[in-house]
Amino acid sequence: AACGQHALNNLAGRPQFLPADMVEASRQVIREVGGPMSAHRRGHGWYSFSVLAQVLQNCVPTEMRLLDGPAHVSAWDALVARDDVLGALVNIDNAHWTCICKESGSVFYVED
């Protein structure tokens, strides 16, 4: 499954993030915030928002970052117009990650 990893890679437009990157970021988040690993990483490839953000922070140089908040349809025109926005990660029922990617002024829902 690895939906969190796939969603990040789909936003990046390439297979940039590996399973080892996801595991390391999970460990970092647990060291920083505590709690059980299951709160941040589940066996089928789901990762918490904190882990996905940490994966991006670990990139050198940092190319992307996550902004936390709901993505309302009314905001899409403004987001599509911004060159610094690649798209949106979509969390479905706190059980699955997918994304909406921008390409050439259009947006695409990408389910992996």
N, CA, C and O atoms as a GROMACS GRO file, in nm:
protein
  448
    1ALA      N    1   0.084  -0.119   0.000
    1ALA     CA    2   0.000   0.000   0.000
    1ALA      C    3   0.088   0.125   0.000
    1ALA      O    4   0.100   0.189  -0.104
    2ALA      N    5   0.149   0.161   0.112
    2ALA     CA    6   0.239   0.277   0.120
    2ALA      C    7   0.178   0.404   0.063
    2ALA      O    8   0.245   0.477  -0.011
    3CYS      N    9   0.052   0.431   0.095
    3CYS     CA   10  -0.019   0.543   0.034
    3CYS      C   11   0.044   0.678   0.067
    3CYS      O   12   0.045   0.767  -0.017
    4GLY      N   13   0.097   0.696   0.188
    4GLY     CA   14   0.161   0.822   0.223
    4GLY      C   15   0.283   0.850   0.136
    4GLY      O   16   0.302   0.961   0.086
    5GLN      N   17   0.366   0.748   0.120
    5GLN     CA   18   0.484   0.760   0.035
    5GLN      C   19   0.444   0.786  -0.110
    5GLN      O   20   0.503   0.873  -0.175
    6HIS      N   21   0.347   0.714  -0.160
    6HIS     CA   22   0.304   0.732  -0.299
    6HIS      C   23   0.244   0.871  -0.322
    6HIS      O   24   0.269   0.932  -0.425
    7ALA      N   25   0.167   0.920  -0.226
    7ALA     CA   26   0.108   1.054  -0.242
    7ALA      C   27   0.217   1.160  -0.249
    7ALA      O   28   0.209   1.251  -0.331
    8LEU      N   29   0.318   1.150  -0.163
    8LEU     CA   30   0.430   1.246  -0.168
    8LEU      C   31   0.503   1.236  -0.302
    8LEU      O   32   0.534   1.338  -0.364
    9ASN      N   33   0.530   1.114  -0.347
    9ASN     CA   34   0.600   1.096  -0.475
    9ASN      C   35   0.518   1.149  -0.592
    9ASN      O   36   0.573   1.205  -0.686
   10ASN      N   37   0.386   1.130  -0.586
   10ASN     CA   38   0.301   1.184  -0.692
   10ASN      C   39   0.306   1.336  -0.695
   10ASN      O   40   0.308   1.395  -0.803
   11LEU      N   41   0.306   1.399  -0.578
   11LEU     CA   42   0.318   1.545  -0.575
   11LEU      C   43   0.454   1.590  -0.629
   11LEU      O   44   0.463   1.690  -0.701
   12ALA      N   45   0.559   1.516  -0.593
   12ALA     CA   46   0.693   1.552  -0.639
   12ALA      C   47   0.710   1.527  -0.788
   12ALA      O   48   0.796   1.586  -0.853
   13GLY      N   49   0.626   1.439  -0.844
   13GLY     CA   50   0.635   1.408  -0.986
   13GLY      C   51   0.745   1.309  -1.018
   13GLY      O   52   0.783   1.295  -1.134
   14ARG      N   53   0.794   1.241  -0.916
   14ARG     CA   54   0.901   1.143  -0.937
   14ARG      C   55   0.912   1.055  -0.812
   14ARG      O   56   0.863   1.092  -0.705
   15PRO      N   57   0.976   0.939  -0.824
   15PRO     CA   58   0.991   0.851  -0.707
   15PRO      C   59   1.105   0.898  -0.616
   15PRO      O   60   1.210   0.833  -0.608
   16GLN      N   61   1.084   1.008  -0.549
   16GLN     CA   62   1.188   1.071  -0.467
   16GLN      C   63   1.198   1.010  -0.328
   16GLN      O   64   1.307   0.998  -0.273
   17PHE      N   65   1.086   0.971  -0.270
   17PHE     CA   66   1.083   0.926  -0.131
   17PHE      C   67   1.075   0.774  -0.125
   17PHE      O   68   0.987   0.712  -0.185
   18LEU      N   69   1.167   0.714  -0.050
   18LEU     CA   70   1.180   0.569  -0.040
   18LEU      C   71   1.122   0.520   0.093
   18LEU      O   72   1.102   0.599   0.185
   19PRO      N   73   1.095   0.389   0.104
   19PRO     CA   74   1.046   0.335   0.231
   19PRO      C   75   1.137   0.371   0.349
   19PRO      O   76   1.087   0.401   0.458
   20ALA      N   77   1.267   0.369   0.329
   20ALA     CA   78   1.360   0.404   0.437
   20ALA      C   79   1.341   0.548   0.484
   20ALA      O   80   1.356   0.577   0.603
   21ASP      N   81   1.308   0.639   0.393
   21ASP     CA   82   1.282   0.779   0.430
   21ASP      C   83   1.160   0.788   0.520
   21ASP      O   84   1.157   0.866   0.615
   22MET      N   85   1.060   0.708   0.489
   22MET     CA   86   0.935   0.711   0.567
   22MET      C   87   0.958   0.655   0.707
   22MET      O   88   0.909   0.710   0.805
   23VAL      N   89   1.034   0.546   0.716
   23VAL     CA   90   1.062   0.484   0.846
   23VAL      C   91   1.144   0.579   0.933
   23VAL      O   92   1.114   0.596   1.051
   24GLU      N   93   1.246   0.641   0.876
   24GLU     CA   94   1.330   0.733   0.952
   24GLU      C   95   1.250   0.853   1.002
   24GLU      O   96   1.264   0.894   1.117
   25ALA      N   97   1.166   0.908   0.917
   25ALA     CA   98   1.083   1.022   0.959
   25ALA      C   99   0.986   0.980   1.070
   25ALA      O  100   0.960   1.058   1.161
   26SER      N  101   0.934   0.859   1.063
   26SER     CA  102   0.845   0.809   1.168
   26SER      C  103   0.919   0.803   1.301
   26SER      O  104   0.866   0.845   1.404
   27ARG      N  105   1.040   0.752   1.298
   27ARG     CA  106   1.122   0.744   1.421
   27ARG      C  107   1.152   0.883   1.477
   27ARG      O  108   1.147   0.904   1.598
   28GLN      N  109   1.182   0.977   1.389
   28GLN     CA  110   1.209   1.114   1.434
   28GLN      C  111   1.087   1.174   1.502
   28GLN      O  112   1.099   1.237   1.607
   29VAL      N  113   0.970   1.157   1.444
   29VAL     CA  114   0.848   1.212   1.501
   29VAL      C  115   0.821   1.150   1.637
   29VAL      O  116   0.784   1.220   1.731
   30ILE      N  117   0.838   1.020   1.650
   30ILE     CA  118   0.816   0.953   1.779
   30ILE      C  119   0.913   1.006   1.884
   30ILE      O  120   0.874   1.028   1.998
   31ARG      N  121   1.040   1.026   1.846
   31ARG     CA  122   1.138   1.082   1.940
   31ARG      C  123   1.097   1.222   1.986
   31ARG      O  124   1.115   1.258   2.102
   32GLU      N  125   1.042   1.302   1.894
   32GLU     CA  126   1.007   1.440   1.926
   32GLU      C  127   0.877   1.454   2.002
   32GLU      O  128   0.868   1.533   2.096
   33VAL      N  129   0.775   1.378   1.963
   33VAL     CA  130   0.642   1.399   2.023
   33VAL      C  131   0.598   1.284   2.114
   33VAL      O  132   0.503   1.299   2.190
   34GLY      N  133   0.667   1.170   2.106
   34GLY     CA  134   0.629   1.055   2.188
   34GLY      C  135   0.505   0.986   2.135
   34GLY      O  136   0.460   1.010   2.023
   35GLY      N  137   0.453   0.898   2.218
   35GLY     CA  138   0.334   0.823   2.179
   35GLY      C  139   0.369   0.695   2.108
   35GLY      O  140   0.485   0.670   2.078
   36PRO      N  141   0.269   0.614   2.082
   36PRO     CA  142   0.294   0.486   2.015
   36PRO      C  143   0.322   0.506   1.866
   36PRO      O  144   0.272   0.600   1.804
   37MET      N  145   0.402   0.417   1.810
   37MET     CA  146   0.432   0.423   1.667
   37MET      C  147   0.304   0.416   1.585
   37MET      O  148   0.295   0.478   1.479
   38SER      N  149   0.204   0.341   1.633
   38SER     CA  150   0.080   0.324   1.557
   38SER      C  151   0.005   0.456   1.537
   38SER      O  152  -0.083   0.465   1.451
   39ALA      N  153   0.039   0.557   1.615
   39ALA     CA  154  -0.024   0.688   1.596
   39ALA      C  155   0.034   0.760   1.475
   39ALA      O  156  -0.025   0.855   1.424
   40HIS      N  157   0.151   0.715   1.428
   40HIS     CA  158   0.219   0.784   1.318
   40HIS      C  159   0.252   0.695   1.200
   40HIS      O  160   0.281   0.745   1.091
   41ARG      N  161   0.249   0.565   1.219
   41ARG     CA  162   0.281   0.473   1.110
   41ARG      C  163   0.202   0.345   1.130
   41ARG      O  164   0.207   0.282   1.236
   42ARG      N  165   0.129   0.306   1.027
   42ARG     CA  166   0.052   0.182   1.034
   42ARG      C  167   0.101   0.088   0.925
   42ARG      O  168   0.155   0.130   0.823
   43GLY      N  169   0.083  -0.041   0.948
   43GLY     CA  170   0.139  -0.146   0.865
   43GLY      C  171   0.108  -0.138   0.717
   43GLY      O  172   0.188  -0.184   0.636
   44HIS      N  173  -0.004  -0.082   0.680
   44HIS     CA  174  -0.042  -0.078   0.538
   44HIS      C  175   0.013   0.044   0.464
   44HIS      O  176  -0.021   0.065   0.348
   45GLY      N  177   0.096   0.124   0.529
   45GLY     CA  178   0.160   0.236   0.461
   45GLY      C  179   0.102   0.372   0.489
   45GLY      O  180   0.138   0.470   0.425
   46TRP      N  181   0.010   0.378   0.586
   46TRP     CA  182  -0.046   0.507   0.626
   46TRP      C  183   0.052   0.573   0.722
   46TRP      O  184   0.106   0.507   0.811
   47TYR      N  185   0.074   0.702   0.705
   47TYR     CA  186   0.161   0.781   0.793
   47TYR      C  187   0.085   0.905   0.836
   47TYR      O  188  -0.002   0.954   0.764
   48SER      N  189   0.117   0.956   0.954
   48SER     CA  190   0.053   1.077   1.003
   48SER      C  191   0.101   1.198   0.924
   48SER      O  192   0.204   1.195   0.857
   49PHE      N  193   0.024   1.306   0.935
   49PHE     CA  194   0.064   1.432   0.874
   49PHE      C  195   0.204   1.472   0.923
   49PHE      O  196   0.286   1.520   0.845
   50SER      N  197   0.230   1.452   1.052
   50SER     CA  198   0.361   1.487   1.110
   50SER      C  199   0.474   1.413   1.040
   50SER      O  200   0.580   1.471   1.015
   51VAL      N  201   0.454   1.286   1.010
   51VAL     CA  202   0.558   1.208   0.943
   51VAL      C  203   0.578   1.259   0.800
   51VAL      O  204   0.691   1.274   0.754
   52LEU      N  205   0.470   1.284   0.729
   52LEU     CA  206   0.484   1.334   0.592
   52LEU      C  207   0.557   1.468   0.589
   52LEU      O  208   0.641   1.491   0.502
   53ALA      N  209   0.526   1.554   0.684
   53ALA     CA  210   0.596   1.682   0.694
   53ALA      C  211   0.744   1.662   0.726
   53ALA      O  212   0.829   1.733   0.671
   54GLN      N  213   0.775   1.567   0.813
   54GLN     CA  214   0.914   1.540   0.851
   54GLN      C  215   0.994   1.486   0.732
   54GLN      O  216   1.110   1.522   0.715
   55VAL      N  217   0.932   1.401   0.651
   55VAL     CA  218   1.000   1.350   0.531
   55VAL      C  219   1.044   1.467   0.443
   55VAL      O  220   1.156   1.469   0.392
   56LEU      N  221   0.956   1.564   0.426
   56LEU     CA  222   0.990   1.680   0.343
   56LEU      C  223   1.098   1.766   0.407
   56LEU      O  224   1.186   1.818   0.338
   57GLN      N  225   1.093   1.781   0.540
   57GLN     CA  226   1.195   1.859   0.610
   57GLN      C  227   1.333   1.794   0.601
   57GLN      O  228   1.435   1.863   0.607
   58ASN      N  229   1.336   1.662   0.588
   58ASN     CA  230   1.463   1.590   0.582
   58ASN      C  231   1.533   1.604   0.448
   58ASN      O  232   1.651   1.569   0.436
   59CYS      N  233   1.464   1.654   0.347
   59CYS     CA  234   1.525   1.671   0.215
   59CYS      C  235   1.627   1.784   0.220
   59CYS      O  236   1.604   1.888   0.282
   60VAL      N  237   1.739   1.761   0.154
   60VAL     CA  238   1.842   1.864   0.145
   60VAL      C  239   1.872   1.886  -0.003
   60VAL      O  240   1.919   1.793  -0.068
   61PRO      N  241   1.846   2.003  -0.058
   61PRO     CA  242   1.778   2.115   0.006
   61PRO      C  243   1.627   2.088   0.017
   61PRO      O  244   1.573   2.004  -0.056
   62THR      N  245   1.563   2.158   0.106
   62THR     CA  246   1.419   2.144   0.122
   62THR      C  247   1.350   2.201  -0.001
   62THR      O  248   1.359   2.321  -0.028
   63GLU      N  249   1.281   2.116  -0.074
   63GLU     CA  250   1.214   2.159  -0.196
   63GLU      C  251   1.066   2.182  -0.175
   63GLU      O  252   1.004   2.262  -0.245
   64MET      N  253   1.008   2.110  -0.077
   64MET     CA  254   0.864   2.118  -0.056
   64MET      C  255   0.836   2.124   0.094
   64MET      O  256   0.918   2.083   0.176
   65ARG      N  257   0.720   2.175   0.126
   65ARG     CA  258   0.674   2.171   0.265
   65ARG      C  259   0.523   2.158   0.263
   65ARG      O  260   0.457   2.189   0.163
   66LEU      N  261   0.468   2.112   0.374
   66LEU     CA  262   0.324   2.095   0.385
   66LEU      C  263   0.263   2.210   0.462
   66LEU      O  264   0.320   2.258   0.560
   67LEU      N  265   0.149   2.253   0.418
   67LEU     CA  266   0.069   2.350   0.490
   67LEU      C  267  -0.052   2.274   0.542
   67LEU      O  268  -0.120   2.206   0.465
   68ASP      N  269  -0.080   2.286   0.668
   68ASP     CA  270  -0.189   2.211   0.730
   68ASP      C  271  -0.318   2.290   0.724
   68ASP      O  272  -0.322   2.406   0.766
   69GLY      N  273  -0.422   2.229   0.673
   69GLY     CA  274  -0.552   2.294   0.670
   69GLY      C  275  -0.638   2.234   0.562
   69GLY      O  276  -0.589   2.169   0.470
   70PRO      N  277  -0.766   2.257   0.573
   70PRO     CA  278  -0.857   2.203   0.471
   70PRO      C  279  -0.840   2.278   0.338
   70PRO      O  280  -0.814   2.398   0.336
   71ALA      N  281  -0.854   2.205   0.231
   71ALA     CA  282  -0.846   2.264   0.097
   71ALA      C  283  -0.988   2.276   0.043
   71ALA      O  284  -1.045   2.180  -0.009
   72HIS      N  285  -1.042   2.394   0.055
   72HIS     CA  286  -1.178   2.418   0.008
   72HIS      C  287  -1.179   2.442  -0.142
   72HIS      O  288  -1.087   2.502  -0.197
   73VAL      N  289  -1.282   2.394  -0.208
   73VAL     CA  290  -1.296   2.412  -0.352
   73VAL      C  291  -1.287   2.560  -0.389
   73VAL      O  292  -1.233   2.594  -0.494
   74SER      N  293  -1.341   2.646  -0.305
   74SER     CA  294  -1.340   2.790  -0.333
   74SER      C  295  -1.198   2.848  -0.339
   74SER      O  296  -1.177   2.955  -0.394
   75ALA      N  297  -1.100   2.777  -0.282
   75ALA     CA  298  -0.963   2.826  -0.280
   75ALA      C  299  -0.879   2.774  -0.397
   75ALA      O  300  -0.766   2.819  -0.415
   76TRP      N  301  -0.933   2.682  -0.476
   76TRP     CA  302  -0.851   2.620  -0.580
   76TRP      C  303  -0.804   2.716  -0.687
   76TRP      O  304  -0.691   2.703  -0.734
   77ASP      N  305  -0.885   2.811  -0.727
   77ASP     CA  306  -0.840   2.906  -0.830
   77ASP      C  307  -0.715   2.980  -0.785
   77ASP      O  308  -0.621   2.998  -0.862
   78ALA      N  309  -0.715   3.023  -0.661
   78ALA     CA  310  -0.598   3.093  -0.608
   78ALA      C  311  -0.478   3.000  -0.597
   78ALA      O  312  -0.365   3.040  -0.626
   79LEU      N  313  -0.501   2.876  -0.555
   79LEU     CA  314  -0.390   2.781  -0.543
   79LEU      C  315  -0.332   2.743  -0.680
   79LEU      O  316  -0.210   2.732  -0.694
   80VAL      N  317  -0.418   2.724  -0.778
   80VAL     CA  318  -0.371   2.689  -0.912
   80VAL      C  319  -0.286   2.801  -0.969
   80VAL      O  320  -0.191   2.776  -1.043
   81ALA      N  321  -0.319   2.923  -0.936
   81ALA     CA  322  -0.246   3.039  -0.989
   81ALA      C  323  -0.108   3.054  -0.926
   81ALA      O  324  -0.021   3.121  -0.983
   82ARG      N  325  -0.086   2.994  -0.811
   82ARG     CA  326   0.043   3.009  -0.742
   82ARG      C  327   0.144   2.908  -0.795
   82ARG      O  328   0.118   2.788  -0.798
   83ASP      N  329   0.260   2.958  -0.835
   83ASP     CA  330   0.366   2.870  -0.885
   83ASP      C  331   0.429   2.787  -0.775
   83ASP      O  332   0.486   2.681  -0.802
   84ASP      N  333   0.420   2.833  -0.651
   84ASP     CA  334   0.485   2.762  -0.541
   84ASP      C  335   0.399   2.652  -0.479
   84ASP      O  336   0.439   2.591  -0.380
   85VAL      N  337   0.283   2.625  -0.535
   85VAL     CA  338   0.195   2.520  -0.485
   85VAL      C  339   0.191   2.407  -0.588
   85VAL      O  340   0.153   2.427  -0.703
   86LEU      N  341   0.232   2.286  -0.542
   86LEU     CA  342   0.233   2.170  -0.632
   86LEU      C  343   0.098   2.100  -0.637
   86LEU      O  344   0.065   2.034  -0.736
   87GLY      N  345   0.021   2.114  -0.531
   87GLY     CA  346  -0.107   2.045  -0.522
   87GLY      C  347  -0.145   2.027  -0.377
   87GLY      O  348  -0.107   2.107  -0.291
   88ALA      N  349  -0.220   1.921  -0.349
   88ALA     CA  350  -0.268   1.898  -0.213
   88ALA      C  351  -0.265   1.750  -0.181
   88ALA      O  352  -0.302   1.666  -0.262
   89LEU      N  353  -0.219   1.720  -0.060
   89LEU     CA  354  -0.235   1.585  -0.008
   89LEU      C  355  -0.376   1.574   0.045
   89LEU      O  356  -0.429   1.668   0.104
   90VAL      N  357  -0.438   1.459   0.023
   90VAL     CA  358  -0.575   1.437   0.066
   90VAL      C  359  -0.578   1.320   0.163
   90VAL      O  360  -0.537   1.209   0.130
   91ASN      N  361  -0.626   1.346   0.283
   91ASN     CA  362  -0.640   1.241   0.384
   91ASN      C  363  -0.785   1.194   0.382
   91ASN      O  364  -0.876   1.273   0.406
   92ILE      N  365  -0.805   1.067   0.355
   92ILE     CA  366  -0.939   1.010   0.348
   92ILE      C  367  -0.965   0.929   0.475
   92ILE      O  368  -0.906   0.824   0.496
   93ASP      N  369  -1.054   0.981   0.558
   93ASP     CA  370  -1.097   0.914   0.681
   93ASP      C  371  -0.982   0.872   0.772
   93ASP      O  372  -0.992   0.772   0.843
   94ASN      N  373  -0.872   0.947   0.769
   94ASN     CA  374  -0.756   0.919   0.850
   94ASN      C  375  -0.705   0.776   0.830
   94ASN      O  376  -0.648   0.715   0.920
   95ALA      N  377  -0.727   0.723   0.709
   95ALA     CA  378  -0.688   0.586   0.679
   95ALA      C  379  -0.614   0.573   0.545
   95ALA      O  380  -0.554   0.469   0.518
   96HIS      N  381  -0.619   0.677   0.463
   96HIS     CA  382  -0.559   0.667   0.330
   96HIS      C  383  -0.517   0.806   0.283
   96HIS      O  384  -0.588   0.904   0.305
   97TRP      N  385  -0.401   0.813   0.217
   97TRP     CA  386  -0.353   0.937   0.157
   97TRP      C  387  -0.357   0.925   0.005
   97TRP      O  388  -0.324   0.821  -0.051
   98THR      N  389  -0.396   1.030  -0.058
   98THR     CA  390  -0.389   1.044  -0.203
   98THR      C  391  -0.354   1.191  -0.230
   98THR      O  392  -0.323   1.264  -0.136
   99CYS      N  393  -0.360   1.235  -0.353
   99CYS     CA  394  -0.325   1.375  -0.376
   99CYS      C  395  -0.398   1.433  -0.496
   99CYS      O  396  -0.452   1.361  -0.581
  100ILE      N  397  -0.396   1.564  -0.500
  100ILE     CA  398  -0.443   1.641  -0.615
  100ILE      C  399  -0.320   1.717  -0.665
  100ILE      O  400  -0.263   1.798  -0.592
  101CYS      N  401  -0.282   1.691  -0.788
  101CYS     CA  402  -0.160   1.751  -0.845
  101CYS      C  403  -0.194   1.858  -0.947
  101CYS      O  404  -0.295   1.850  -1.016
  102LYS      N  405  -0.108   1.957  -0.954
  102LYS     CA  406  -0.120   2.061  -1.056
  102LYS      C  407  -0.026   2.029  -1.171
  102LYS      O  408   0.086   1.982  -1.151
  103GLU      N  409  -0.074   2.056  -1.290
  103GLU     CA  410   0.011   2.041  -1.408
  103GLU      C  411  -0.044   2.131  -1.517
  103GLU      O  412  -0.158   2.116  -1.558
  104SER      N  413   0.037   2.224  -1.564
  104SER     CA  414   0.000   2.313  -1.674
  104SER      C  415  -0.133   2.383  -1.652
  104SER      O  416  -0.214   2.393  -1.744
  105GLY      N  417  -0.156   2.432  -1.530
  105GLY     CA  418  -0.276   2.508  -1.501
  105GLY      C  419  -0.400   2.425  -1.474
  105GLY      O  420  -0.508   2.481  -1.454
  106SER      N  421  -0.387   2.294  -1.472
  106SER     CA  422  -0.501   2.206  -1.441
  106SER      C  423  -0.471   2.128  -1.314
  106SER      O  424  -0.355   2.117  -1.273
  107VAL      N  425  -0.574   2.075  -1.253
  107VAL     CA  426  -0.557   1.991  -1.134
  107VAL      C  427  -0.609   1.851  -1.164
  107VAL      O  428  -0.707   1.833  -1.235
  108PHE      N  429  -0.540   1.753  -1.107
  108PHE     CA  430  -0.574   1.613  -1.130
  108PHE      C  431  -0.577   1.539  -0.997
  108PHE      O  432  -0.486   1.554  -0.915
  109TYR      N  433  -0.680   1.459  -0.976
  109TYR     CA  434  -0.687   1.372  -0.859
  109TYR      C  435  -0.608   1.246  -0.894
  109TYR      O  436  -0.635   1.181  -0.995
  110VAL      N  437  -0.509   1.212  -0.810
  110VAL     CA  438  -0.423   1.097  -0.836
  110VAL      C  439  -0.442   0.995  -0.726
  110VAL      O  440  -0.409   1.020  -0.610
  111GLU      N  441  -0.495   0.882  -0.762
  111GLU     CA  442  -0.518   0.772  -0.667
  111GLU      C  443  -0.418   0.662  -0.702
  111GLU      O  444  -0.416   0.612  -0.815
  112ASP      N  445  -0.335   0.626  -0.606
  112ASP     CA  446  -0.232   0.525  -0.631
  112ASP      C  447  -0.265   0.396  -0.560
  112ASP      O  448  -0.190   0.299  -0.570
   0.00000   0.00000   0.00000
